[in-house]
Amino acid sequence: MDTNERLRREQHGELKELQKKLGAVLEHEPADSEDTSENEIWEKARDLKASLDDFFTSYPIKAILRRLHGAGGCDAEDEYSKGWDAAIGEAIKIVEAETGIGLEEVLE
């Protein structure tokens, strides 16, 4: 595993821990405290938890799309390569259709 991949995994591990801790904290969220600052903190905590949930839901899908895209050919002319490219293209379409995440979004 290269250094960037190791760092990415470590960072994702830390973000997963934060996601878990926020979930635990938000389970015990008090009722409206009538303190605007405190209410803003709770709102930001909910927003951050939702962002982390979205990230960890979509990240594996985006990784799959990147890998499929990388496995595609380079518009070769022989029949085997054309078939390979078509199969990879169909796999990408299936992932996009099932998840609502497009390859263009991933490659941005």
C-alpha positions in Angstrom: 0.0 0.0 0.0 1.4 3.4 -1.0 1.7 6.3 1.4 -1.3 8.2 0.0 -3.6 5.2 0.3 -2.4 4.5 3.9 -3.0 8.2 4.9 -6.5 8.1 3.2 -7.4 5.0 5.2 -6.2 6.6 8.4 -8.1 9.8 7.7 -11.3 7.8 6.8 -10.8 5.9 10.1 -10.7 9.1 12.0 -13.8 10.4 10.2 -15.6 7.2 10.9 -14.9 7.6 14.6 -16.2 11.2 14.5 -19.3 10.0 12.7 -19.9 7.4 15.4 -19.3 9.9 18.3 -21.6 12.4 16.7 -24.3 9.8 16.4 -23.9 8.9 20.1 -24.0 12.6 21.2 -27.0 13.4 19.0 -28.9 10.5 20.6 -29.0 12.6 23.8 -29.7 15.9 22.2 -31.6 18.1 24.7 -34.8 19.9 23.8 -34.6 23.5 22.7 -32.5 25.2 25.3 -33.6 28.7 24.2 -29.9 29.5 23.9 -29.3 30.5 20.3 -25.6 29.6 20.4 -26.2 26.2 21.8 -29.0 25.5 19.3 -26.6 26.5 16.4 -24.0 24.1 17.7 -26.6 21.2 17.7 -27.7 22.2 14.2 -24.1 22.2 13.0 -23.5 18.8 14.7 -26.6 17.4 12.9 -25.4 18.8 9.6 -21.9 17.4 10.0 -23.3 14.0 10.9 -25.5 14.0 7.8 -22.5 15.0 5.7 -20.4 12.2 7.1 -23.3 9.7 6.5 -23.6 10.9 2.9 -19.9 10.7 2.3 -19.5 7.1 3.7 -22.6 6.0 1.7 -21.3 7.4 -1.6 -17.5 7.0 -1.2 -17.4 3.2 -1.9 -19.7 3.7 -5.0 -17.4 6.5 -6.3 -14.4 4.2 -5.8 -16.1 1.5 -7.7 -16.9 3.8 -10.6 -13.3 5.1 -10.7 -12.0 1.6 -10.8 -14.4 0.5 -13.5 -13.5 3.6 -15.5 -9.8 2.8 -15.2 -10.4 -0.8 -16.3 -11.9 0.4 -19.5 -9.9 0.2 -22.6 -8.6 3.1 -24.7 -10.9 2.7 -27.7 -9.0 -0.2 -29.2 -10.1 -1.5 -32.6 -9.9 -5.3 -32.1 -13.1 -7.2 -31.3 -12.0 -8.4 -27.9 -11.1 -4.9 -26.7 -14.3 -3.5 -28.1 -16.3 -6.1 -26.2 -14.3 -5.4 -23.1 -15.0 -1.6 -23.4 -18.7 -2.3 -24.0 -18.9 -4.6 -20.9 -17.2 -2.0 -18.7 -19.4 0.7 -20.1 -22.5 -1.4 -19.3 -21.2 -2.0 -15.7 -20.8 1.7 -15.2 -24.3 2.3 -16.5 -25.7 -0.3 -14.0 -23.9 1.3 -11.1 -25.0 4.8 -12.1 -28.7 3.6 -12.5 -28.7 1.7 -9.2 -27.0 4.5 -7.1 -27.9 7.8 -8.8 -24.2 8.7 -8.8 -22.8 9.5 -12.2 -19.3 8.9 -13.6 -19.0 12.6 -14.5 -19.5 13.5 -10.8 -16.7 11.1 -9.8 -14.2 12.3 -12.4 -14.7 16.0 -11.5 
